[in-house]
Amino acid sequence: MRIKRALLSVSDKTGIVKLAQFLHDIGVEIISTGGTMTAIKEAGIPVTYVSDVTGFPEIMDGRVKTLNPKIHGGILAVRSNPEHMAALEKHDIKPIDLVVVNLYPFKETIAKPNVTEAEAIENIDIGGPAMVRASAKNFRDVIIVTNPARYTSLIAMLQQYGDADIKTRKTLAKEAFNHTSEYDAMICEYLTKQLVEGK
């Protein structure tokens, strides 16, 4: 089984408990944040709080939690690169093999009537896109899933093969980059509209 450690941090929690239960059942260590961690924990599934991994608490109302070398080093390390692996060992960083992330609900937030600019801004995800992009960049070593609709096929693939093939990894990476690009485009469109309206 190649997948040994997974980071789950989702806004849309559809199917996340089922996925977490499967990962736990096959011996995967689960790291999580905030509401995702609460949902997993309440289901009786062992989960490690991201702050226990980073050694640093969430700060600024959760704005800063996963932006840490203990997370991004674990995601970005190229497993076939001896220098990368030596850096992980030197700094006591464990590799992260699977990242399941979807982003703050910016689209849903700005669709609400009378939403304030402050509310919209708070729903611009920062750590999520950083993890998604890092994982997608390192797709040969990290599986990145941004769409809950993918959980069932991921479970089936891991059950059968214990890993995801390179075509699946690359497809998921492509979807991940598309996810973040659409997200950024939506924010840009919102801010452009604010400027046009003189707000």
C-alpha angles and dihedrals in degrees: 000000000000098000106083104150132031135185115210119188116150140163092197102056096188107142095351096122091051090050092046091050091052092048091049091048091056092048102260118151109232124213119188148164140225117318094005091056091048092052092049093045093048088055088059095250117140111246135171118226112235091233089061088056097045096037087226129100126239107265140188095034091309095309089124119040113108099031092103137113090241087065104032094040089054090051101040101043112115103225094210092053110091092201092054092049091047089052090053091052094045093052096037094244121155120213118252112216103181129035121189111186138151123177139254111282098258094151093051091045097054090045090064116101115256094006111169125231089242091057091049093049092050088057093059104109118220109166093042097058090044091056093043093051094044091051093045091050090053095042094141089067103023130052111216121197121183101161122070088210087071096060096086095052090044091053091048092050094048091047092053103035107012089232144043120259121239094257091055092045092051092045091052090047090053090050090049094053089047089051093055095041092053090046093052091045090054091052091047090051091050093051091045090054090049090053093047090051090048095241 
